Each structure stands twice: as C-alpha cells, then as structure tokens.
Amino acid sequence: MLLGVLDIQRTGEDTFTGISHPMPNGRVFGGQVVAQGVAAAMRTVADDRFPHSLHGYFLRPGSVEIPIDFSVERIHDGRSFSRRRVQASQNATPIFSAIASFQDIDPGMEHQLAMPDVTAPEELRSAEDVLGERAGLLRRSPIESRHVGGSIYFEVDEVRPDQATWMRIRQPLADDPRLHSAVLAYMSDFTIQEATLRANGVPWRTRGLRTASLDHALWWHRPARVDEWLLYAAESPTSQGGRGMNTGRIYSRNGELVASVAQETMVRTPDYP
C-alpha cells in the first residue's frame, strides 16, 4: 500500500500525480502528501543529492478519492545544494505547499543530543493490542507503533508535555536511501500532535475533538532504515489560541539522531470550539 502511494507517476517534465490510501475520515493523511511531495521533488534533482530539510503548509484537507497533482519548481541548483518548491493540488485547488532542500554528501562537524533512555519496543504493547477490536484501519496502517509510558487513545494517565513512541514500517524495504528518506517524511507526521493532547490531558476519544496539521518542518540529519525501530521523542512547549506547538526528534535504535520535526496543530474541543 505505502509503496504504491509513493510510486507517483510523471505527467510532464516537472509534474506528477499520485493516489491516496484509505483513511477513516476520508481525508488524506498529512504525512502521505508530505512524502509524495518529497518523492516528486527528488525526481528533479541529481541522484547524489538527498533531502535535508522541508518546510511546508497544509492549505486544505485533501480527499482520498481524488488523485493528487504535484508541480515542482526548480528554484536553485548550486555546487552543494538544490532547492525545489512543490505544490500539491486536487481539482486545480492547492492542498499543500512546501520548499525542500537537497544536499550532496559532505564531511563536517558532528554532534547530537543523546537519545532518551526508554523502554525497548519488545517490552511494550502494540497499538493494535491496546485498541483491540477498535483498531480498525490502524491494523492496515503501514506504520507499526508502540507508546512508551502508555497511549492516549482512551485516557491520559499522566499529564505532561512530552511523549515517546517507537515506530517502524511493517514491510521490509529495498536498500534505497532516497526511498527511506521519503518514507521517513511519511512517518514524521505520525503521533507528533499527541504531545499537545497529552500536555492538556485530552485523549483521542474526547467527544467533539478536532485536530488538523497546519504546517510541517522536517530536517533529515543522518541516513536511517525506516523498516527498523525508530524512537520518536516529541514535546509540546506551548498551546494557545486553538493551536498546539510540537517538536520531535527521531532516533535510530542505536541512538543516532536521524531527523528533527516541528509542527503546529489546530486543536479544538467542545470547551474550546
């Protein structure tokens, strides 16, 4: 399912089209359109350049029933960096817009924040086990996930502004670093908004809860295999005005910081409509 979604089709020199996978509410998963945008932009840069950052806005909800058209603008090609503007549309109406930057492999200084010391994924319950018969489409999701310290599906056991989740793609993927980069973009929109919900003691089953990703920034730091366990450590420094700010760090199992994420999310409840 995931590889089929990322297999976007070229319709012109810098234009592409893609399909969506099913979602319970009929809306396109934000991580999907981000990943497809990355895949489209990668098709216009040299093979030895890899994505290192993306800054985008979700403009409108997308429908899973309508193909998504992607147009890429070649903004700049320099000695080390290439930059592309990507716009995703349905029926000629924009739903997502982003600028992505690519770089060849260069040596340089290195440091990173250490990975949090958390429980190993093998010792945690899967999301499907927690949800049971209510797992629904989550059982067919390409992402397998396990919450550290408990999920917030039904209740928030501990109100705090941070959380950690292990995640990986269920199916083994080919040894293609560009494919893994695109799939990491897909995964980067998964669970990050839960930091805001947990900070406010709001579980997913809250009646009348409405959420939507407003923008998304992603920085790829180091190569990673997305079909092996990754730790998504997220926190929410603030929420106000119906918006929650979330930041995240994604680590490989051996403790390498492979990506950083920032996203602002619309969050509305009956108390704050």
N, C-alpha and C positions, 0 to 999 in steps of 0.2 A: 504493500500500500504506500509506504513512505517513498520508496524509490520511484514508484510510478508518478507520484506527485512532484518529485524533484526532477523528473525527466521532462523538462519543459521543451517545447517544440519551437524551432526557429521559423518565423514567418516573414522575416526581412533581415537585412544586414544587422540591425541592432534592435529588432523587435522579436518578441517571443510570446507564447501563450501556454498556459498550464491549467490543470484541473485541480479540484479540491477533494479531500477525503471527508466523509460524513462527520457531522458534529451534532450533538443533541439539540441545540437551538437553531440549527440551520445556518449559523454564521461561520465564516471562515476563521479558523484558529490563527491568531496573530503570528505565532511562530512560523506557521506554514508560509504565509505571504512574505515574511522576512527572509526565510530560507530560499524561497523561489526567486526573490529579488537578488539575493547574493549569487545564486546559480546563474541568473541571467547576466549579471554584471561580469562574472568570471568568464563567460563565453566571449567577452570582448577585450580581455587583457591577455598578455603573454602567459604561457603555461608555467613559467618560472616565477610568477608573481602570485602572492597569496593574500587573502583579505586580512587586514589587521584592525580595521575599525569600520563601524557603520553607525550612522545617526539618522533615524527615521521618525516619521509621524504617521499614526493611524488616522486617516481622514474620515472614513465612513465604514460602517460594518459591511463586510463582503458576504455574498450568498454562495453557499457550497454548490448550488445548482447551476451557476453561470461560470463559464471559463474566465480566467483572469489574463488580461493582456499586459505585457511588460514592455516598456520602452526604455532604452538605455541611451544616455547622452555621454559621449566621451569628453569629459571636462579637461583632463590633463594627462599627459604621459611624459614623465621625467626620467632622469637617469636611474632612480631607485623606486619612485612611487608612480602609481596610476590612480586617477580618481574618476569615479563614474556616478552620474545621477540616474536613479532608477525610479520610474513611476509605474504603479500597478493600477489598472482600471478595469471596471466591468461596465459594459454597455456605454463606453466612452466617458464614464464618470470615475474620477480618481478615488481610490480607496486607501492607498499607501504611497508615500513618497520618501525617498532616502538618498543620502550620498554615502558611497562606500569608497574606501581607500585600500589600495593593494601595494605590496612591497615585495621586492626580491629578498632572498635570504642574505642578511648582512651580519657580521660579527659586531659585538658591542658589550657594554657593561651589563651586568646581570645582578638583580636581587629580587626578592619577593617577600610578601607576608606569609607567615607559616600557616599551614592548614590547621583548622581546629581539631582538637583531639576528641573524636566522636566514636560512637558505637559502630562496629563494622556492619555492612549491609546484610551479611549472612545471619546476623543475630536479630534482625528487625523483621516485622511483618510487612508483607507487600500491600500496596493499596487495594488490590483485589480482595485480599484476605480481610482487611479492615471493613471494606464496604459490603462484602458478601454478595447477596443477590441484587443489591442496588448498584453494583459496579457498572452494569450496562455497557456502553461503548468504551469505557475505560479498559475493559478486558481486551478490546481490539486496538487499543492505542499502541503506536509503535514504541512508546516510552514505558519502561518499567520503572517504578519509583518506590522508595521506602523512606518514610519520615523518621528522622531522629527525634526522640522525645515526644512522639505521638503526633497524629494528624489533627487537622481542624475540620474534618468533614462534618462531624456531628456536634462537637463541643470543643471549647478551648480549655484544656486542663490548666495551663499556666499562661497568663497574660504577660507577654514580653515582646520586645520589638525585633526579635531575630528568630531564625529557624535554620535548620539544615536538612537537606534531603539528598539521599543517594538516588541516582538515576542512570539509566543506560538504554540504548536501543536494543530491542529484543532480538533482532535478526543480525547475524554476522555480516559485516560489510567488507567490500574489497579494500585492498591497501592503496587507496587513492586519497591523499591528504586534502585535496580540494573538496571531495565528497564529504569527508569528515568535517571540514570547516563549514560547509553548508548545513549539515545536519546539526552541528553544534548551535548554529543560529536558530534552527527549529526548536531545539531544546531550551534555549535561553529564555523563552517566553513562558516556560512551564514552571509553575509554583512560585515565581518570584513575587507576585502580588499578595501571596499569603502572609508575607511579613507584616504588611499593613493590617490585614484582618486579624492576625494573632495579637498585634500590638493593641488593638481595640477590643479584643475579646469577642470577635464576631466569627462564628463558624459558617461554613458554606451552606448549611441547611437553614440559615436565618431566613424567615419568610419575608419576601419582598426585597432581598438583597440583589443589587445590580452592580456589576463591575464591567469595566472596559479599559483596555490598554490605550493610553493616549499617545505615548511616544516610546521610543526604544533606542538605546545606545548599547553597542556591543564592541568590545575590544578583544581580539584574539592575541594571546601572548605567546603561546607555545603550541606545537602540534599535540593532538590528543586523539585517541581512539574513542569514538562515542559508543561503540558496542562493548566497552568495558566500563566498570563502575566509575562514575564521576560524582564528586560531592559538590552540591550547590548550597553554599553558605550565604544566606540572604539576611538583610536587616532593613528596617524602615526607620529612618531618622526623624520623620515628621509626617503628620497627616493633618489636613485643614481644607476648608472650602470644598468638601466633596472630592478631594484628591489625596492620594497617598503616594509618598515618595519611597521607592525601593531601590536598593543597591544589592549586588550579588557578586560573589567570587566563585568560580568553578575550578575545582582541583581534580587532578588525576588521582588514582588510587595510591600512587607512590608519593603524593604530596606536592606535585608540581602545580603551580598556579597557571592554568591554561587559558582563562578568559575572565574578563570583568564585565558586568552588566549594570545598567541604570535604567529605570523605567518609572514613569509617573502613571498612576492608575486612577481612573474615576471609580469612586466607591460611594454608593448610596444605599441607605437603609430606610425603613419606614420612619425612624426617629429623625433622620436627616435626608429627606427626599430630594 
